[in-house]
Amino acid sequence: MPVVALVAGAGVVVAEPDTLDRAESTVRGWVDDLRGVDDPDPGAEPAQVPPPDGLVLPDVEPPVAAALTLGATPLSPAQVRRTLAGPLGQRVLGGRVSVAVAGLTGPAAYSSGGAATPASTTKLVTAVAALHTLEPGTTFATRVVADGRDVVLVGGGDPFLERRPDADAEPDRADLATLARRTARALREVGVRSIRLGYDDGLFSGPSWNPTWPETYRGDVIAPITALMVDDGRPAEGSGRSLDPSYAAADSFAALLRQRGIRIVGVPRESAAPDGATPLAQVESAPVGQLVDRLLQVSDNETAEVLLRHVGLATGGAGSTKDGVAGVREVLEELGVGVPRRLRDGSGLSRDNLIAPETLVGLLQVAAASEQSDPLRGLFPGLPVAGFSGSLTFRFDDAPPAAVGRVRAKTGTLRGVRSLAGLVVARDGTPMVFALMADRIAEEDDETAEAVLDRAAAALAACRCGRAG
């Protein structure tokens, strides 16, 4: 096993050379995926046609894909500082700008500003904790059990559960329609066609609504978080979010059972699944690794909050926000990364969160330096790619073209707050991890400030920031 010394206070990784090799392998992998570098397909090669008589052609070497040369030299602090001075010095970013830039291992080459409101870059913290505590192949089951004619729908904390199948959804998702079909068949097999329906969302505990979220978010931006919710807590009809997602899920399930010929007596009621109840049917979520990918790609708030509660359960606590936050802190301490000064949720919707950019950079370093088999290696595939995917698909339009395809990062957006944290490969082949945060932006300057942070990341992509650069 290689020796990895983790500096908790600084949130950065100091590693042996083989750890750097693994980190560079991580970067090489995602860059090659993006560029489409692959082994040639002999069946797709053009036929070899001899030249006409009398025409002599020189031998031609077959084309070789351009190699990606990653710089192993440390970053030049002076060069990084000069590179960022222009964009990060703009007044539009407001009164507090926090930044940290580091190589794949080692201390930050440049850091400034201290802890700031991270917005959705908080999801990096949640994602790392989920990957570290939950096996990537773990799934969450939504079950139906019966005790006589009393049937209970049991939530398993599947954040992607849907009402009906969606063939285009990525990743694949469990749905209530399939569960209702299986349940109705199981009931008919034992001669039952009339039931009383209950629902059990007791896997999670504590308040379903985070008191640090603005009340204006209720019914609009995010649903109360429960272990039984469908379509991200959206109602069956209309827009916004349900105020009681567990009941809404049970009500939809009842309607689907009726369509299958099962009579429901009364309305669904909250009811704990009895011990010894007979299993009737279940559907499974996508694996945790795929949930994390999607969480990072589209910045899904409900998924972040659900996974935070699963972290609480996995670290020996309850399925509550409080125990989830405690679990996250435990994970970061174990990984040797500086814990957030304040952490109130898993999504970053809370303005009470305070995270240092060095913490985000430290998490990215740990993920990059992890063993190939370590679940933390799954962090990078989910990060959006500038100009290509996820929440960065339509970003970097006004930034220098060097950034497109070379920046992979999580975005953060609240009113008056913009952040960006991820990985970039510079012009000279130097890979860097970075966190850029501004949390005192004038409201009318939000979009302009976002573009400025994009230009800062693009400047890193265009720089020669290695010491030899």
C-alpha positions in Angstrom: 0.0 0.0 0.0 1.4 3.5 -0.8 1.8 6.0 1.9 -0.6 8.9 1.7 -0.2 11.7 4.2 -3.3 13.8 4.5 -3.1 17.2 5.9 -6.5 17.9 7.5 -6.1 21.5 8.3 -5.1 22.5 4.8 -7.4 20.0 3.1 -4.8 18.9 0.6 -3.0 15.6 -0.1 0.7 15.0 0.0 1.4 11.6 -1.7 4.0 9.2 -2.9 4.8 9.0 -6.6 2.5 6.1 -7.3 -0.4 8.1 -5.9 0.4 10.8 -8.4 0.4 8.1 -11.1 -3.1 7.1 -10.1 -4.3 10.7 -10.0 -2.9 11.3 -13.5 -4.5 8.1 -14.7 -7.8 9.4 -13.5 -7.4 12.6 -15.5 -6.1 10.8 -18.6 -9.1 8.5 -18.5 -11.8 11.2 -18.6 -9.9 13.3 -21.2 -9.5 10.3 -23.5 -13.2 9.5 -23.1 -14.1 13.0 -24.1 -11.7 13.0 -27.1 -13.0 9.6 -28.2 -9.6 8.0 -28.0 -10.1 4.3 -28.5 -8.5 1.3 -30.1 -8.9 1.3 -33.9 -11.6 -0.9 -35.4 -10.0 -3.0 -38.2 -13.4 -3.4 -39.8 -13.8 0.3 -40.1 -10.4 0.9 -41.8 -10.4 1.8 -45.5 -9.4 -0.8 -48.0 -5.8 -0.9 -49.1 -5.8 0.0 -52.9 -2.5 -0.3 -54.8 -1.3 2.7 -56.9 -1.6 2.7 -60.7 1.4 1.2 -62.6 4.2 3.7 -62.9 3.2 5.8 -59.9 5.5 5.5 -57.0 4.2 6.7 -53.6 6.2 7.1 -50.4 5.5 4.9 -47.5 3.0 6.5 -45.1 3.0 5.8 -41.4 -0.6 5.1 -40.0 -1.9 8.1 -38.1 -1.6 8.0 -34.3 -3.9 9.7 -32.0 -2.3 12.7 -30.4 -1.0 11.8 -27.0 -2.1 13.7 -23.9 1.0 14.7 -22.0 0.2 15.4 -18.4 2.8 17.4 -16.5 4.0 15.9 -13.3 5.9 19.0 -12.2 4.4 21.1 -9.4 2.4 24.2 -10.0 4.1 27.6 -10.1 2.3 29.7 -7.4 3.4 32.9 -9.1 2.0 31.8 -12.5 -1.3 30.6 -11.0 -1.7 33.9 -9.2 -0.9 35.9 -12.3 -3.3 33.8 -14.4 -6.2 34.5 -12.0 -5.4 38.1 -11.1 -7.3 39.5 -14.0 -10.7 37.7 -13.9 -10.8 37.3 -10.1 -10.0 41.0 -9.6 -13.1 42.2 -11.3 -15.5 44.2 -9.1 -18.5 42.4 -10.4 -17.6 39.4 -8.2 -18.5 41.5 -5.1 -16.8 41.8 -1.7 -15.6 38.3 -1.1 -13.9 36.0 -3.5 -12.4 32.7 -2.3 -10.1 30.6 -4.4 -7.9 27.5 -4.1 -5.8 25.9 -6.9 -3.6 22.9 -6.4 -2.0 20.1 -8.4 -3.4 16.6 -8.1 -1.3 16.2 -4.9 0.4 18.6 -2.6 -0.5 21.8 -1.0 -2.5 24.5 -2.7 -0.3 26.6 -5.1 -2.6 29.5 -4.5 -5.4 30.1 -2.0 -7.2 33.2 -0.8 -10.4 34.4 0.8 -11.4 31.8 3.3 -14.7 30.0 3.8 -17.7 31.1 1.7 -21.2 30.1 0.9 -20.7 27.2 -1.5 -24.2 26.9 -3.1 -24.4 23.6 -5.1 -20.7 22.9 -4.9 -21.8 21.5 -1.5 -22.9 18.5 -3.6 -19.3 17.5 -4.0 -19.1 17.0 -0.3 -22.3 15.0 -0.3 -21.2 12.9 -3.3 -17.8 12.0 -1.7 -19.5 11.0 1.5 -22.1 8.9 -0.3 -19.4 7.1 -2.5 -17.3 6.5 0.6 -20.0 5.1 2.9 -22.3 3.4 0.4 -21.2 0.7 -2.0 -21.5 2.0 -5.6 -23.7 -1.0 -6.4 -26.1 -0.4 -3.5 -29.7 0.0 -4.5 -32.7 1.2 -2.6 -35.9 -0.8 -2.7 -39.5 0.5 -2.7 -41.5 -2.4 -1.3 -45.1 -3.5 -0.8 -46.0 -5.8 2.1 -49.3 -7.2 3.4 -50.9 -8.3 6.6 -54.2 -9.8 5.5 -56.0 -7.1 3.6 -53.9 -4.4 5.0 -51.3 -3.5 2.4 -48.4 -1.0 3.1 -46.3 0.8 0.5 -42.8 1.1 2.1 -40.4 3.8 1.0 -36.7 2.9 0.8 -35.3 6.3 0.0 -35.1 6.0 -3.8 -34.6 9.6 -5.0 -35.4 8.7 -8.6 -38.6 6.8 -8.1 -41.1 7.8 -10.8 -44.9 7.3 -11.3 -44.6 5.7 -14.7 -41.8 4.1 -16.7 -39.6 6.4 -18.7 -37.6 4.7 -21.3 -35.5 7.8 -22.0 -34.5 8.3 -18.3 -30.8 8.1 -17.4 -30.0 6.2 -15.3 -32.8 3.6 -15.4 -35.4 4.3 -12.8 -37.9 2.3 -10.7 -41.5 3.3 -11.1 -44.8 2.9 -9.2 -46.7 1.6 -12.3 -44.4 -1.5 -12.4 -44.8 -1.9 -8.7 -48.6 -1.7 -8.9 -48.6 -4.3 -11.7 -46.6 -6.7 -9.6 -48.6 -6.0 -6.5 -51.9 -6.5 -8.2 -50.7 -9.8 -9.6 -49.6 -11.0 -6.2 -52.9 -10.0 -4.6 -54.9 -11.8 -7.3 -52.9 -15.0 -6.8 -54.2 -15.2 -3.2 -57.7 -14.1 -4.1 -57.6 -10.6 -2.7 -59.2 -7.8 -4.7 -60.1 -5.3 -2.0 -57.5 -3.7 0.4 -56.8 -1.0 2.9 -53.7 0.9 1.7 -51.1 2.4 4.1 -47.7 4.0 3.5 -44.5 3.9 5.5 -41.9 6.5 5.1 -40.2 5.8 8.5 -36.8 5.0 7.1 -36.0 8.7 7.4 -36.5 10.7 10.6 -36.3 14.3 11.8 -37.8 17.3 10.1 -38.6 16.8 6.4 -38.1 20.5 5.8 -34.7 22.1 6.5 -35.3 25.2 8.7 -32.4 27.0 7.1 -34.0 27.0 3.6 -36.0 30.0 2.6 -39.8 29.6 2.9 -40.1 30.7 -0.7 -38.5 27.4 -1.7 -41.4 25.4 -0.2 -43.7 24.0 -2.8 -41.5 25.3 -5.6 -37.7 24.7 -5.5 -37.6 21.6 -3.4 -40.0 19.2 -1.8 -39.9 18.1 1.9 -37.5 15.2 2.0 -39.0 11.8 2.8 -38.1 8.2 2.1 -41.2 7.9 -0.2 -41.4 10.4 -2.9 -41.9 10.2 -6.7 -40.8 12.5 -9.5 -38.7 14.6 -7.2 -41.7 15.4 -5.1 -43.6 16.8 -8.0 -47.4 16.4 -8.0 -49.2 14.1 -10.4 -50.8 17.2 -12.0 -49.6 20.8 -12.2 -46.2 22.3 -11.4 -44.1 23.0 -8.3 -43.5 20.5 -5.5 -45.9 18.6 -3.3 -46.1 19.7 0.4 -46.7 16.0 1.4 -44.7 13.9 -1.1 -45.2 10.6 0.9 -49.0 10.9 0.7 -48.8 12.0 -2.9 -46.8 8.9 -3.8 -49.3 6.6 -2.0 -52.2 8.3 -3.6 -50.7 7.8 -7.1 -50.0 4.1 -6.1 -53.6 3.7 -5.1 -54.8 5.0 -8.5 -52.5 2.6 -10.3 -53.8 -0.3 -8.3 -57.4 0.7 -9.1 -56.4 0.6 -12.8 -55.3 -3.0 -12.2 -58.7 -4.0 -10.7 -57.8 -3.7 -7.0 -60.4 -1.9 -4.9 -59.0 0.6 -2.3 -61.1 1.1 0.8 -60.9 4.7 1.9 -57.8 6.8 1.3 -54.1 5.9 1.9 -53.1 6.4 5.5 -49.7 6.7 7.2 -49.0 3.3 8.7 -45.8 1.5 9.8 -45.3 -1.8 8.1 -46.1 -4.5 10.7 -43.4 -7.0 11.7 -43.8 -10.3 9.9 -45.8 -8.8 7.0 -45.8 -10.8 3.8 -43.7 -9.3 1.0 -45.7 -8.8 -2.2 -43.5 -6.9 -4.6 -40.7 -4.4 -4.9 -38.7 -2.3 -7.4 -35.1 -1.3 -7.1 -33.4 2.1 -7.7 -30.4 2.6 -9.9 -27.1 1.9 -8.1 -25.6 4.6 -5.9 -22.8 5.2 -8.3 -25.3 6.2 -11.0 -27.3 8.3 -8.6 -24.1 10.3 -7.8 -23.3 10.7 -11.5 -26.8 12.2 -12.1 -26.6 14.3 -8.9 -23.5 16.0 -10.1 -24.5 16.3 -13.8 -27.8 18.1 -13.2 -27.3 19.3 -9.6 -30.4 17.4 -8.3 -31.4 18.9 -5.0 -33.7 16.1 -3.8 -31.1 13.5 -4.6 -28.5 15.3 -2.6 -30.7 15.5 0.4 -31.8 11.9 0.2 -28.2 10.7 -0.1 -27.3 12.8 2.9 -29.8 10.9 5.0 -28.5 7.6 3.7 -25.0 8.7 4.8 -26.5 9.3 8.2 -27.8 5.7 8.3 -24.6 4.2 6.9 -22.5 5.9 9.6 -24.5 4.5 12.4 -27.0 7.4 12.9 -30.6 8.0 11.9 -31.9 9.0 8.5 -32.0 12.6 9.4 -30.3 15.8 8.1 -28.5 16.2 11.5 -27.1 12.6 11.4 -26.3 12.9 7.7 -24.2 16.1 8.4 -22.5 14.3 11.3 -21.7 11.4 8.9 -20.3 13.7 6.3 -18.0 15.3 8.9 -16.9 11.8 10.0 -16.0 10.9 6.4 -14.0 14.0 5.8 -12.1 13.5 9.0 -11.3 10.0 8.0 -10.1 11.1 4.5 -8.0 13.8 6.1 -9.8 16.7 4.5 -10.7 19.9 6.4 -14.3 19.7 7.5 -16.7 22.6 6.5 -17.0 25.4 9.0 -20.8 25.1 8.8 -22.8 22.4 7.0 -26.5 22.6 7.2 -27.7 20.4 4.2 -26.5 18.2 1.4 -27.7 20.2 -1.6 -26.2 23.7 -0.9 -29.6 25.4 -0.8 -28.9 26.6 2.7 -27.2 30.0 2.9 -25.9 29.0 6.3 -23.3 26.7 4.8 -19.7 27.8 5.0 -17.0 25.8 3.2 -13.4 26.7 2.5 -12.2 26.3 -1.1 -9.3 24.2 0.3 -11.9 21.7 1.5 -13.3 21.3 -2.0 -9.9 21.1 -3.5 -8.8 18.5 -0.9 -11.8 16.3 -1.8 -11.0 16.4 -5.5 -7.4 15.5 -4.7 -8.4 12.5 -2.6 -10.7 11.3 -5.3 -8.1 11.7 -8.0 -5.4 9.9 -6.0 -7.6 7.0 -4.9 -7.0 3.4 -6.1 -8.7 2.3 -9.3 -11.1 0.1 -7.3 -11.9 2.8 -4.8 -15.5 4.1 -5.1 -14.2 7.7 -4.9 -12.8 7.3 -8.4 -16.5 7.5 -9.4 -16.6 11.2 -8.6 -15.0 12.5 -11.8 -17.3 10.8 -14.4 -20.3 12.7 -13.0 -18.7 16.2 -13.2 -20.1 18.3 -16.1 -17.7 19.0 -18.9 -17.4 22.6 -20.1 -19.5 23.1 -23.2 -20.5 19.5 -23.4 -22.6 18.1 -20.6 -24.8 18.7 -17.5 -24.9 22.1 -16.0 -21.9 23.2 -18.1 -23.5 22.4 -21.4 -24.3 26.0 -22.2 -21.6 27.6 -20.1 -18.2 29.0 -21.3 -19.8 30.5 -24.4 -18.0 33.8 -23.8 -14.8 32.2 -22.3 -11.7 31.5 -24.3 -12.1 28.3 -26.3 -9.2 26.6 -24.3 -11.7 25.8 -21.6 -14.2 23.8 -23.7 -13.6 20.1 -23.0 -10.7 20.8 -20.6 -12.7 22.0 -17.6 -14.7 19.5 -15.6 -16.5 21.0 -12.7 -19.5 21.3 -10.3 -21.4 24.5 -10.5 -23.0 26.5 -7.6 -25.8 29.0 -8.0 -27.8 31.0 -5.5 -29.0 34.6 -5.7 -25.8 36.6 -5.0 -23.6 33.5 -5.0 -21.7 31.7 -7.8 -19.1 29.0 -7.4 -17.2 26.5 -9.6 -15.1 23.6 -8.4 -13.4 20.8 -10.3 -10.5 19.8 -12.5 -8.8 21.4 -15.4 -5.9 20.3 -17.7 -3.8 23.3 -18.6 -2.2 24.1 -21.9 1.1 22.7 -20.9 -0.5 19.4 -19.7 -0.5 20.3 -16.0 -3.6 18.9 -14.3 -5.1 21.1 -11.6 -8.0 21.0 -9.1 -9.6 24.3 -8.3 -12.4 25.9 -6.4 -13.7 29.4 -7.2 -16.3 31.1 -5.0 -17.9 34.5 -4.8 -20.8 35.0 -2.3 -21.4 38.7 -2.1 -22.4 39.5 -5.7 -25.0 42.2 -6.3 -28.1 40.5 -7.6 -28.1 42.3 -10.9 -24.5 41.1 -11.5 -25.2 37.3 -11.0 -25.0 36.3 -14.6 -22.0 38.5 -15.4 -20.2 37.1 -12.3 -20.9 33.6 -13.5 -19.2 34.4 -16.8 -16.2 35.8 -15.0 -15.7 32.6 -13.0 -16.0 30.7 -16.3 -13.2 32.9 -17.7 -11.1 32.3 -14.6 -11.4 28.5 -15.2 -10.7 29.1 -18.9 -7.5 31.0 -17.9 -6.3 28.1 -16.0 -6.9 25.9 -19.0 -4.9 28.2 -21.2 -2.0 28.8 -18.8 1.4 27.2 -18.6 1.2 26.8 -14.8 3.8 24.1 -14.2 7.1 25.3 -12.8 8.8 24.5 -16.0 6.1 26.3 -18.0 
